[in-house]
């Protein structure tokens, strides 16, 4: 049942990511959408970080569950960085639009690393998980450093 739900979530995430830009009646709707997607991603990524940093015990099942959510959510926010969404209630820097190829590259690296994180969590080896978490976190940091206002 859970695998079926996660599969449906992944399929829905993919479908939503392709059509998300068409869903936004107003730029502020896109901003709310991407902020919500990134908030959910951050919540689950934070749980993984607690394990990677040793604040909570490593549990392969819990890590896998959270990593799968991160990987599914990693597909969603990018379509909501469309034209006209550079102002308003956002921390997005203008460089997202002036350096869009770099921004897209960062988003693709995050998605790729999040898939590796799922595999590492499923493998159940704490050291491998920590390494994959670090690589994934590095993609987040790079994007935040270059494209997110403090």
TIRO-2110 file (N, C-alpha, C; in Angstrom, 1 decimal):
// TIRO-2110
0.8, -1.2, 0.0, N, 1, A
0.0, 0.0, 0.0, CA, 1, A
0.9, 1.3, 0.0, C, 1, A
1.9, 1.3, 0.9, N, 2, A
2.7, 2.5, 1.0, CA, 2, A
3.5, 2.7, -0.3, C, 2, A
4.0, 1.6, -0.9, N, 3, A
4.7, 1.7, -2.2, CA, 3, A
3.8, 2.2, -3.3, C, 3, A
2.6, 1.8, -3.3, N, 4, A
1.6, 2.2, -4.2, CA, 4, A
1.4, 3.7, -4.1, C, 4, A
1.2, 4.2, -2.8, N, 5, A
1.0, 5.6, -2.6, CA, 5, A
2.2, 6.4, -3.0, C, 5, A
3.4, 5.9, -2.7, N, 6, A
4.6, 6.7, -3.1, CA, 6, A
4.8, 6.7, -4.6, C, 6, A
4.4, 5.6, -5.3, N, 7, A
4.5, 5.6, -6.7, CA, 7, A
3.5, 6.6, -7.3, C, 7, A
2.3, 6.7, -6.7, N, 8, A
1.3, 7.6, -7.2, CA, 8, A
1.8, 9.0, -6.9, C, 8, A
2.4, 9.3, -5.8, N, 9, A
3.0, 10.6, -5.5, CA, 9, A
4.0, 11.0, -6.5, C, 9, A
4.9, 10.0, -6.8, N, 10, A
6.0, 10.3, -7.8, CA, 10, A
5.4, 10.6, -9.2, C, 10, A
4.4, 9.8, -9.6, N, 11, A
3.7, 10.1, -10.9, CA, 11, A
3.0, 11.4, -10.9, C, 11, A
2.3, 11.7, -9.8, N, 12, A
1.7, 13.0, -9.7, CA, 12, A
2.6, 14.1, -9.7, C, 12, A
3.8, 14.0, -9.0, N, 13, A
4.8, 15.0, -9.0, CA, 13, A
5.3, 15.3, -10.4, C, 13, A
5.5, 14.2, -11.1, N, 14, A
6.0, 14.4, -12.5, CA, 14, A
5.0, 15.1, -13.4, C, 14, A
3.8, 14.7, -13.3, N, 15, A
2.7, 15.3, -14.1, CA, 15, A
2.5, 16.8, -13.7, C, 15, A
2.5, 17.0, -12.4, N, 16, A
2.4, 18.4, -11.9, CA, 16, A
3.5, 19.3, -12.4, C, 16, A
4.7, 18.7, -12.3, N, 17, A
5.9, 19.6, -12.7, CA, 17, A
5.8, 20.0, -14.1, C, 17, A
5.3, 19.2, -15.0, N, 18, A
5.2, 19.5, -16.4, CA, 18, A
4.1, 20.6, -16.7, C, 18, A
3.0, 20.6, -15.9, N, 19, A
1.9, 21.5, -16.1, CA, 19, A
1.8, 22.6, -15.1, C, 19, A
2.7, 22.7, -14.2, N, 20, A
2.6, 23.6, -13.1, CA, 20, A
2.5, 25.1, -13.6, C, 20, A
3.4, 25.4, -14.5, N, 21, A
3.4, 26.8, -15.0, CA, 21, A
2.1, 27.3, -15.6, C, 21, A
1.4, 26.4, -16.2, N, 22, A
0.1, 26.7, -16.7, CA, 22, A
-1.0, 26.8, -15.7, C, 22, A
-0.8, 26.4, -14.5, N, 23, A
-1.7, 26.4, -13.4, CA, 23, A
-1.9, 27.8, -12.7, C, 23, A
-0.9, 28.6, -12.9, N, 24, A
-0.8, 29.8, -12.0, CA, 24, A
-1.5, 31.0, -12.7, C, 24, A
-2.6, 31.4, -12.1, N, 25, A
-3.4, 32.6, -12.6, CA, 25, A
-2.6, 33.8, -12.4, C, 25, A
-1.8, 33.9, -11.3, N, 26, A
-1.1, 35.1, -10.9, CA, 26, A
0.3, 34.7, -10.5, C, 26, A
1.3, 35.6, -10.7, N, 27, A
2.6, 35.3, -10.2, CA, 27, A
2.7, 34.9, -8.7, C, 27, A
1.9, 35.5, -7.9, N, 28, A
1.9, 35.2, -6.5, CA, 28, A
1.5, 33.8, -6.2, C, 28, A
0.6, 33.2, -7.1, N, 29, A
0.2, 31.8, -6.9, CA, 29, A
1.4, 30.9, -7.2, C, 29, A
2.3, 31.2, -8.2, N, 30, A
3.5, 30.4, -8.4, CA, 30, A
4.4, 30.5, -7.3, C, 30, A
4.6, 31.7, -6.7, N, 31, A
5.5, 31.9, -5.6, CA, 31, A
5.0, 31.0, -4.4, C, 31, A
3.7, 31.1, -4.1, N, 32, A
3.2, 30.3, -3.0, CA, 32, A
3.4, 28.8, -3.2, C, 32, A
3.2, 28.4, -4.5, N, 33, A
3.4, 26.9, -4.8, CA, 33, A
4.8, 26.5, -4.6, C, 33, A
5.8, 27.3, -5.1, N, 34, A
7.2, 26.8, -5.0, CA, 34, A
7.6, 26.9, -3.6, C, 34, A
7.2, 27.9, -2.8, N, 35, A
7.5, 28.0, -1.4, CA, 35, A
7.0, 26.8, -0.6, C, 35, A
5.7, 26.4, -0.9, N, 36, A
5.1, 25.2, -0.3, CA, 36, A
5.9, 24.0, -0.6, C, 36, A
6.2, 23.8, -1.9, N, 37, A
7.0, 22.6, -2.3, CA, 37, A
8.3, 22.5, -1.6, C, 37, A
9.0, 23.7, -1.5, N, 38, A
10.3, 23.7, -0.9, CA, 38, A
10.2, 23.6, 0.6, C, 38, A
9.1, 24.0, 1.2, N, 39, A
8.9, 23.8, 2.7, CA, 39, A
8.8, 22.4, 3.0, C, 39, A
7.9, 21.7, 2.2, N, 40, A
7.8, 20.2, 2.5, CA, 40, A
9.1, 19.5, 2.2, C, 40, A
9.8, 19.8, 1.2, N, 41, A
11.1, 19.2, 0.9, CA, 41, A
12.0, 19.4, 2.1, C, 41, A
12.1, 20.7, 2.6, N, 42, A
13.0, 21.0, 3.7, CA, 42, A
12.6, 20.2, 5.0, C, 42, A
11.3, 20.1, 5.2, N, 43, A
10.9, 19.3, 6.4, CA, 43, A
11.4, 17.9, 6.4, C, 43, A
11.3, 17.2, 5.3, N, 44, A
11.7, 15.9, 5.2, CA, 44, A
13.2, 15.8, 5.1, C, 44, A
13.8, 16.7, 4.4, N, 45, A
15.3, 16.8, 4.3, CA, 45, A
15.9, 17.0, 5.7, C, 45, A
15.2, 17.8, 6.5, N, 46, A
15.7, 18.0, 7.9, CA, 46, A
15.7, 16.8, 8.7, C, 46, A
14.7, 15.9, 8.5, N, 47, A
14.7, 14.6, 9.3, CA, 47, A
15.9, 13.8, 8.9, C, 47, A
16.2, 13.8, 7.6, N, 48, A
17.4, 13.1, 7.1, CA, 48, A
18.7, 13.7, 7.6, C, 48, A
18.7, 15.0, 7.7, N, 49, A
19.9, 15.7, 8.3, CA, 49, A
20.1, 15.3, 9.7, C, 49, A
19.1, 15.1, 10.5, N, 50, A
19.2, 14.8, 11.9, CA, 50, A
19.9, 13.4, 12.0, C, 50, A
19.5, 12.5, 11.1, N, 51, A
20.2, 11.2, 11.1, CA, 51, A
21.6, 11.3, 10.6, C, 51, A
21.9, 12.0, 9.5, N, 52, A
23.2, 12.2, 9.0, CA, 52, A
24.2, 12.8, 10.0, C, 52, A
23.6, 13.7, 10.8, N, 53, A
24.5, 14.4, 11.8, CA, 53, A
24.5, 13.7, 13.2, C, 53, A
23.8, 12.5, 13.3, N, 54, A
23.9, 11.7, 14.5, CA, 54, A
23.0, 12.3, 15.6, C, 54, A
22.1, 13.2, 15.3, N, 55, A
21.2, 13.7, 16.4, CA, 55, A
20.1, 12.7, 16.7, C, 55, A
19.8, 11.9, 15.7, N, 56, A
18.9, 10.8, 15.9, CA, 56, A
19.5, 9.5, 15.3, C, 56, A
19.1, 8.4, 15.8, N, 57, A
19.7, 7.2, 15.3, CA, 57, A
19.3, 6.9, 13.8, C, 57, A
20.3, 6.4, 13.0, N, 58, A
20.0, 6.1, 11.7, CA, 58, A
19.0, 4.9, 11.6, C, 58, A
18.0, 5.0, 10.8, N, 59, A
17.0, 4.0, 10.6, CA, 59, A
16.7, 4.0, 9.1, C, 59, A
17.1, 2.9, 8.5, N, 60, A
17.0, 2.8, 7.0, CA, 60, A
15.6, 3.0, 6.5, C, 60, A
14.6, 2.4, 7.2, N, 61, A
13.2, 2.6, 6.7, CA, 61, A
12.8, 4.0, 6.8, C, 61, A
13.0, 4.7, 7.9, N, 62, A
12.6, 6.1, 8.1, CA, 62, A
13.4, 7.0, 7.1, C, 62, A
14.7, 6.7, 6.9, N, 63, A
15.5, 7.4, 6.0, CA, 63, A
14.9, 7.2, 4.5, C, 63, A
14.6, 6.0, 4.2, N, 64, A
14.1, 5.7, 2.9, CA, 64, A
12.7, 6.4, 2.7, C, 64, A
11.8, 6.4, 3.6, N, 65, A
10.5, 7.0, 3.5, CA, 65, A
10.7, 8.5, 3.3, C, 65, A
11.6, 9.2, 4.0, N, 66, A
11.8, 10.6, 3.9, CA, 66, A
12.5, 10.9, 2.6, C, 66, A
13.5, 10.1, 2.2, N, 67, A
14.3, 10.4, 1.0, CA, 67, A
13.4, 10.2, -0.2, C, 67, A
12.4, 9.3, -0.2, N, 68, A
11.5, 9.2, -1.3, CA, 68, A
10.6, 10.4, -1.5, C, 68, A
10.2, 11.0, -0.4, N, 69, A
9.4, 12.2, -0.4, CA, 69, A
10.3, 13.3, -1.0, C, 69, A
11.5, 13.4, -0.5, N, 70, A
12.4, 14.5, -1.0, CA, 70, A
12.6, 14.3, -2.5, C, 70, A
12.8, 13.1, -3.0, N, 71, A
13.1, 12.9, -4.4, CA, 71, A
11.8, 13.2, -5.2, C, 71, A
10.6, 12.9, -4.7, N, 72, A
9.4, 13.2, -5.4, CA, 72, A
9.2, 14.8, -5.4, C, 72, A
9.4, 15.4, -4.3, N, 73, A
9.2, 16.8, -4.2, CA, 73, A
10.2, 17.6, -5.0, C, 73, A
11.4, 17.0, -5.2, N, 74, A
12.5, 17.7, -5.9, CA, 74, A
12.1, 18.1, -7.3, C, 74, A
11.1, 17.5, -7.8, N, 75, A
10.7, 17.8, -9.2, CA, 75, A
9.7, 19.0, -9.3, C, 75, A
9.2, 19.4, -8.2, N, 76, A
8.0, 20.3, -8.3, CA, 76, A
8.3, 21.8, -8.4, C, 76, A
9.2, 22.4, -7.6, N, 77, A
9.2, 23.8, -7.5, CA, 77, A
9.7, 24.6, -8.8, C, 77, A
10.4, 23.9, -9.6, N, 78, A
11.1, 24.6, -10.7, CA, 78, A
10.2, 25.3, -11.7, C, 78, A
9.1, 24.7, -12.0, N, 79, A
8.1, 25.2, -13.0, CA, 79, A
7.5, 26.5, -12.5, C, 79, A
7.6, 26.8, -11.2, N, 80, A
7.0, 27.9, -10.6, CA, 80, A
8.0, 29.1, -10.5, C, 80, A
9.1, 29.0, -11.2, N, 81, A
10.0, 30.1, -11.3, CA, 81, A
9.9, 30.8, -12.7, C, 81, A
8.7, 31.0, -13.1, N, 82, A
8.4, 31.6, -14.4, CA, 82, A
8.5, 33.1, -14.4, C, 82, A
8.3, 33.6, -15.6, N, 83, A
8.3, 35.0, -15.8, CA, 83, A
7.3, 35.7, -14.9, C, 83, A
7.8, 36.8, -14.3, N, 84, A
6.9, 37.6, -13.4, CA, 84, A
6.9, 37.2, -12.0, C, 84, A
7.6, 36.1, -11.7, N, 85, A
7.7, 35.6, -10.3, CA, 85, A
8.9, 36.0, -9.5, C, 85, A
9.6, 37.0, -10.0, N, 86, A
10.8, 37.5, -9.4, CA, 86, A
10.6, 38.6, -8.4, C, 86, A
9.4, 39.0, -8.2, N, 87, A
9.1, 40.0, -7.2, CA, 87, A
8.0, 39.6, -6.3, C, 87, A
7.8, 40.2, -5.2, N, 88, A
6.7, 39.8, -4.3, CA, 88, A
7.3, 39.1, -3.1, C, 88, A
6.6, 38.2, -2.5, N, 89, A
7.0, 37.5, -1.2, CA, 89, A
7.9, 36.4, -1.6, C, 89, A
9.1, 36.7, -2.0, N, 90, A
10.1, 35.7, -2.4, CA, 90, A
11.5, 36.1, -2.0, C, 90, A
12.3, 35.1, -1.8, N, 91, A
13.7, 35.3, -1.5, CA, 91, A
14.6, 35.0, -2.8, C, 91, A
13.9, 34.7, -3.9, N, 92, A
14.6, 34.4, -5.1, CA, 92, A
15.3, 35.6, -5.6, C, 92, A
16.6, 35.4, -5.9, N, 93, A
17.4, 36.5, -6.5, CA, 93, A
17.2, 36.6, -8.0, C, 93, A
17.4, 37.8, -8.5, N, 94, A
17.2, 38.0, -10.0, CA, 94, A
18.1, 37.2, -10.8, C, 94, A
19.2, 36.7, -10.2, N, 95, A
20.1, 35.8, -11.0, CA, 95, A
19.4, 34.5, -11.5, C, 95, A
18.3, 34.1, -10.9, N, 96, A
17.6, 32.9, -11.4, CA, 96, A
17.2, 33.2, -12.8, C, 96, A
16.8, 34.4, -13.1, N, 97, A
16.3, 34.6, -14.5, CA, 97, A
17.5, 35.1, -15.4, C, 97, A
18.5, 35.7, -14.9, N, 98, A
19.6, 36.1, -15.7, CA, 98, A
20.6, 35.0, -15.9, C, 98, A
20.7, 34.0, -15.0, N, 99, A
21.6, 32.9, -15.1, CA, 99, A
20.7, 31.6, -15.1, C, 99, A
19.7, 31.6, -15.9, N, 100, A
18.7, 30.5, -15.9, CA, 100, A
19.3, 29.1, -16.2, C, 100, A
20.3, 29.1, -17.1, N, 101, A
20.9, 27.8, -17.4, CA, 101, A
21.6, 27.2, -16.2, C, 101, A
22.3, 28.0, -15.4, N, 102, A
23.0, 27.6, -14.2, CA, 102, A
21.9, 27.2, -13.2, C, 102, A
20.9, 27.9, -13.0, N, 103, A
19.8, 27.6, -12.1, CA, 103, A
19.2, 26.2, -12.4, C, 103, A
18.9, 26.0, -13.7, N, 104, A
18.4, 24.7, -14.2, CA, 104, A
19.3, 23.6, -13.9, C, 104, A
20.6, 23.8, -14.1, N, 105, A
21.6, 22.8, -13.8, CA, 105, A
21.6, 22.5, -12.3, C, 105, A
21.5, 23.5, -11.5, N, 106, A
21.5, 23.2, -10.0, CA, 106, A
20.2, 22.4, -9.7, C, 106, A
19.1, 22.7, -10.3, N, 107, A
17.9, 22.0, -10.0, CA, 107, A
18.0, 20.5, -10.4, C, 107, A
18.6, 20.3, -11.6, N, 108, A
18.8, 18.9, -12.1, CA, 108, A
19.8, 18.2, -11.2, C, 108, A
20.8, 18.8, -10.7, N, 109, A
21.8, 18.1, -9.8, CA, 109, A
21.1, 17.7, -8.5, C, 109, A
20.2, 18.6, -8.0, N, 110, A
19.5, 18.3, -6.8, CA, 110, A
18.6, 17.1, -7.0, C, 110, A
17.9, 17.1, -8.1, N, 111, A
17.0, 15.9, -8.4, CA, 111, A
17.8, 14.6, -8.5, C, 111, A
18.9, 14.7, -9.2, N, 112, A
19.8, 13.5, -9.4, CA, 112, A
20.3, 13.0, -8.1, C, 112, A
20.8, 13.9, -7.3, N, 113, A
21.4, 13.5, -6.0, CA, 113, A
20.3, 13.0, -5.0, C, 113, A
19.1, 13.5, -5.1, N, 114, A
18.0, 13.0, -4.3, CA, 114, A
17.7, 11.6, -4.6, C, 114, A
17.8, 11.2, -5.9, N, 115, A
17.5, 9.8, -6.3, CA, 115, A
18.6, 8.9, -5.7, C, 115, A
19.9, 9.4, -5.7, N, 116, A
21.0, 8.7, -5.1, CA, 116, A
20.8, 8.5, -3.6, C, 116, A
20.2, 9.6, -3.0, N, 117, A
20.0, 9.5, -1.6, CA, 117, A
19.0, 8.4, -1.2, C, 117, A
17.9, 8.3, -2.0, N, 118, A
17.0, 7.2, -1.8, CA, 118, A
17.7, 5.8, -1.9, C, 118, A
18.5, 5.7, -2.9, N, 119, A
19.2, 4.4, -3.1, CA, 119, A
20.1, 4.1, -1.8, C, 119, A
20.8, 5.1, -1.4, N, 120, A
21.7, 5.0, -0.2, CA, 120, A
20.9, 4.6, 1.0, C, 120, A
19.7, 5.3, 1.2, N, 121, A
18.9, 5.0, 2.4, CA, 121, A
18.4, 3.6, 2.3, C, 121, A
18.0, 3.1, 1.1, N, 122, A
17.5, 1.8, 1.0, CA, 122, A
18.6, 0.7, 1.2, C, 122, A
19.8, 1.1, 0.9, N, 123, A
20.9, 0.1, 1.1, CA, 123, A
21.2, -0.1, 2.5, C, 123, A
20.8, 0.8, 3.4, N, 124, A
20.9, 0.6, 4.8, CA, 124, A
22.2, 0.7, 5.4, C, 124, A
23.2, 1.2, 4.7, N, 125, A
24.6, 1.5, 5.2, CA, 125, A
24.7, 2.9, 5.7, C, 125, A
24.9, 3.1, 6.9, N, 126, A
24.9, 4.5, 7.5, CA, 126, A
25.9, 5.4, 6.8, C, 126, A
27.1, 4.9, 6.6, N, 127, A
28.2, 5.7, 6.0, CA, 127, A
27.8, 6.1, 4.5, C, 127, A
27.2, 5.2, 3.8, N, 128, A
26.8, 5.5, 2.4, CA, 128, A
25.7, 6.5, 2.4, C, 128, A
24.8, 6.4, 3.4, N, 129, A
23.7, 7.3, 3.6, CA, 129, A
24.2, 8.7, 3.9, C, 129, A
25.2, 8.8, 4.8, N, 130, A
25.8, 10.1, 5.2, CA, 130, A
26.4, 10.7, 4.0, C, 130, A
27.1, 10.0, 3.2, N, 131, A
27.8, 10.5, 2.0, CA, 131, A
26.8, 11.0, 1.0, C, 131, A
25.7, 10.3, 0.8, N, 132, A
24.7, 10.7, -0.2, CA, 132, A
24.0, 11.9, 0.3, C, 132, A
23.7, 12.0, 1.6, N, 133, A
23.1, 13.1, 2.2, CA, 133, A
24.0, 14.4, 2.0, C, 133, A
25.2, 14.2, 2.3, N, 134, A
26.2, 15.3, 2.1, CA, 134, A
26.2, 15.9, 0.7, C, 134, A
26.2, 15.0, -0.3, N, 135, A
26.2, 15.4, -1.7, CA, 135, A
24.9, 16.1, -2.0, C, 135, A
23.8, 15.6, -1.5, N, 136, A
22.5, 16.2, -1.8, CA, 136, A
22.4, 17.6, -1.1, C, 136, A
22.9, 17.6, 0.1, N, 137, A
22.9, 18.9, 0.8, CA, 137, A
23.8, 19.9, 0.1, C, 137, A
24.8, 19.5, -0.5, N, 138, A
25.7, 20.4, -1.2, CA, 138, A
25.0, 21.0, -2.4, C, 138, A
24.1, 20.3, -3.0, N, 139, A
23.4, 20.9, -4.2, CA, 139, A
22.4, 22.0, -3.6, C, 139, A
21.8, 21.7, -2.5, N, 140, A
21.0, 22.7, -1.9, CA, 140, A
21.8, 24.0, -1.5, C, 140, A
22.9, 23.8, -0.9, N, 141, A
23.7, 24.9, -0.5, CA, 141, A
24.2, 25.7, -1.7, C, 141, A
24.6, 25.1, -2.7, N, 142, A
25.1, 25.8, -3.9, CA, 142, A
24.0, 26.7, -4.5, C, 142, A
22.8, 26.1, -4.6, N, 143, A
21.7, 26.9, -5.2, CA, 143, A
21.3, 28.1, -4.2, C, 143, A
21.3, 27.8, -2.9, N, 144, A
20.9, 28.8, -2.0, CA, 144, A
22.0, 29.9, -2.0, C, 144, A
23.3, 29.6, -2.1, N, 145, A
24.3, 30.5, -2.1, CA, 145, A
24.2, 31.5, -3.3, C, 145, A
23.9, 30.9, -4.4, N, 146, A
23.9, 31.7, -5.7, CA, 146, A
22.5, 32.3, -6.0, C, 146, A
21.4, 31.7, -5.5, N, 147, A
20.1, 32.2, -6.0, CA, 147, A
19.1, 32.5, -5.0, C, 147, A
19.5, 32.5, -3.7, N, 148, A
18.5, 32.8, -2.6, CA, 148, A
19.0, 34.0, -1.8, C, 148, A
18.2, 35.0, -1.7, N, 149, A
18.5, 36.1, -0.8, CA, 149, A
18.5, 35.7, 0.6, C, 149, A
19.4, 36.3, 1.4, N, 150, A
19.4, 35.9, 2.8, CA, 150, A
18.2, 36.4, 3.6, C, 150, A
END
